[in-house]
């Protein structure tokens, strides 16, 4: 009886163990593409992640254009870093369509922690479109914003 139980238990472990790894590998919290706009990129188990570009603000902070690939599609988001003794920032993504139209301030967020960082939500980055990340101090004019290059 013990031998039979051990064989059955081993078989169950062989079937269930691979499924446990699948449950921990978080997929997209949406259907893919534009339906993923404004979703949190944090819990996704990305196939590939890149830091595409960055822009700095006089030693007080910086913004990174981040991207991730999942299921063959790219998504972009901004990450802002704030140095000690500096005031916070607002961060976002801009997306430019093939026709030149710009969707401005997508995934707006604030980063106020000193010596900290924060990131905004992700936006679909299909072929033919460009994205950039931007940031500025709250209350500053938009002309004072720092942005990465278009990618």
GISUL-V76105 format. One record per run of one state. SS is the DSSP state (~ for helix, > for strand, _ for the rest). FROM is the first residue (numbers start at 1). LEN is the number of residues. If there is no record, write none. Layout:
ss: {SS;SS}
from: {FROM;FROM}
len: {LEN;LEN}
//
This chain:
ss: {_;~;_;~;_;>;_;>;_;>;_;>;_;>;_;>;_;>;_;>;_;>;_;~;_;>;_}
from: {1;2;25;33;37;39;40;48;58;61;71;73;83;89;97;102;112;116;120;122;125;130;137;142;145;146;148}
len: {1;23;8;4;2;1;8;10;3;10;2;10;6;8;5;10;4;4;2;3;5;7;5;3;1;2;4}
//
